[in-house]
């Protein structure tokens, strides 16, 4: 089945085209829209964006792979990014990353079997003064320790469990 924007996102896409008459200028907002619509930017999603914007696929692929905020692989309900840049590394980010890998049973770029967590090492979350930093989806968690990581994971599991309780039959999968 070929990818398509939902009716709501098609309307958003049309608004982007009206706002950015030069289709190259609409590329990043369209990639963000596709990322939200499809969950990540698969090769098929990038080809779809290229065709909709009438841009070369290589141009879209090069742009999409440059920006880390655009996901190129499936992620869990809670996408955990560990800053591994110098400031965070010097304050123990490597230990936090190792702990997360051990506790979750996954490595960077992987998703837990239940689809709840994914893990990624990133180069800079721009919070050097509060290192080490972890980002979960859109939320920052600063001055992290192993103990704080454990509390955070438990809180996220509780949050997922409560949300799933309101949606019968989800079985823990988003």
N, C-alpha and C positions, 0 to 999 in steps of 0.2 A: 504494500500500500504506500502510495506516495505521500510525503509529508505535506501538510497544509496548515496555515494558521487557522485558529478557531475564528468564528465570526467576530468576537470582541477584539482579538489581536489583529485580524485583518483590518478592522476599522482603525486601530492604532497605527498599523503599518501605513495605511492610506494617509493618515494625519502626518506621519513622518515624511512621506513623499511631498506633501504640500508644504511642509515646513522647510525641507531641504531640497530645493530644486536640482542641485547637483547631487546625483545619486551616490557619489563617493562620500559626500558629507553625511549621508543617511546610513552609512555602513555600520558604524559602531552601535548607534541606537537600534538598528535592525538586528544586529547580532545579539544584543542584550535581550531584545524581545524574543528572538528565537531560542535563546538560552533558557528563558523563563518558560516558554511554551513547551519545549521539547525536553527540558530537564538538563540537557547538555548539548554541545554542538558536535554531533556526529558528522562524519564526512557527508552523509546525505543532507543533513541540515545546512551545512555550509554551501553545498551545491544548490540547495533550494534558495538560500539567501542570494547567492550569486545570480541565479536566473531571475529572481524577482527584481533585483536591482540592475540587471543587465550589466554586470561587471564580470571580469575574468575570474574563474574559480581560483586561480593562483593568487590573485589580489586579496580575495576574501580569506583564503586559507592562511596567507602570510599575516594578515591583520589579526585574525582570530587566534593564531598561535602565539602572537606577541603578548596579548593581554591575559594575565593569570586570572582575572575576575571572570573570564569567559571559560566555562568548564568544557573540556574536550572529552570527558569520560563520565560515566554514571557516578553519582555520589549518593551517600546515605542521607537519611532524613536529617541527620546532624553531621554536617561536613566540618571536620576539625582541621584547622590549619595551624601548624606550629611554626612560629617565626624562627628561622635558623640563621639569621644574620648575626654579625659580630656581637652587637650589644646583647642580644638574647642568648647567643651561644656562650658568651663569657659569664652569663648569670644562670647557666644551667639548662638551657633549652634542649641540649642533646640528651640530658638525663630525663627530661619530661617526655621527649619523643620516644626514647627507649621504653619508658614506663607505659606510655600509651600503646605502643606496639605490643608489648607483653600482655597488658590487661585486655586489650581488644582482640588480640590474636591476629592482627593484620599488619601489613607494612604500609609505607607510603604508596599512595595510588590505589589502595585496595578498599573494599567495602566489606563490612561484617556480613556473614551469611543471612542474618535477619534483615539486612538493609537499613539498620538503624544508624550505624556510624561509618564514615569514611575518614581517611586520614591522609594528610598531605603536609610536606615540608615546604615552606615558602621562604622567599628571600627577605622580605621586609614588610612588616605591618605598620611601620611608621609610628612606633610607640617606644622608642629606645629608652626614654626616661622611666618607663614602668616595666622594663624587661624582667623576666621573660614573658612573652605575650602569646596567647592562643586566641584564635578567632573561631567561633562556632557559628556557622551560617553568617549572619550580619553582626553578631555581638562579640565585642572584645572582652577578654578576661586577662587582666594584667597582674603583674607581680605574682605569677603562678609558682606554686610548689607542687610536689607530688601529692601532698595531702589535699590541696585545693583542687587538683585534677580529679582525684577520687571523688570528692564531694560534687564536683561539676558533673561527672559521669553519672553518679547516682541521681542527681537532680534531673538530668536529661532523660534517664530511663523512667523515672517517675512521671515526668511530663508526657512521655510517649505512651506510657501505660494508661494514664488518665485520659488522654486524647483517644486512644484505641477503645477504652471502655465506653466512650460515647459513640463509637462507630463499630457496631457488632460485625464480626467476621473479618476484621482486618488482620488478626493474628500477628500483630507486631510489625507488619510490613506497611510502609507508607503508601 
